[in-house]
C-alpha cells in the first residue's frame, strides 16, 4: 500500500512544454488505480475512493484541457491558480 498525500511521478517525453500526452496517459492509469483503492475515513468507515477524493493539479491550461479530455467525466482537474481560488469548484 502506498502512503497518502501528494505524489510526484517523472515521465519521459521530449518537446512537450505545455502539454504532454505521455503524462496524460500515466495520470489516467494512476487515476483508475486510485478509484479502485479503499480507505478508512475519520468515522472509521471503510469505503472506496471516488472522483470527489482525487484532485489533479497541472501547471498549464493546455495540460488541464488534455487531461479533461483523457480522464473520465467527473474527474477534478485544474491549475495551481485554480487551487488558490477557494471559491472555485473544480
Residue pairs with C-beta under 8 A, 6 or more apart in sequence:
4 39
9 26
9 30
11 20
11 22
11 23
11 26
12 22
13 20
13 22
13 23
16 22
16 23
18 60
18 62
18 63
19 60
19 62
19 63
19 65
19 66
20 63
20 66
21 66
23 63
24 63
24 66
24 67
24 70
25 70
27 56
27 67
27 70
27 71
28 70
28 71
31 54
31 56
31 71
31 72
31 75
34 49
34 53
34 54
35 48
35 49
35 50
35 51
35 54
36 48
36 49
37 48
37 49
38 46
38 47
38 48
38 49
39 46
39 47
39 49
40 46
41 47
51 72
51 74
51 75
51 76
52 76
54 75
54 76
55 76
55 78
55 83
55 90
56 67
56 71
56 75
56 76
56 77
56 78
57 77
57 78
57 79
57 80
57 82
57 83
58 64
58 67
58 77
58 78
58 79
59 79
59 80
60 79
61 79
64 77
64 78
64 79
67 75
67 77
68 75
68 77
71 77
76 90
77 90
78 88
78 90
82 88
82 90
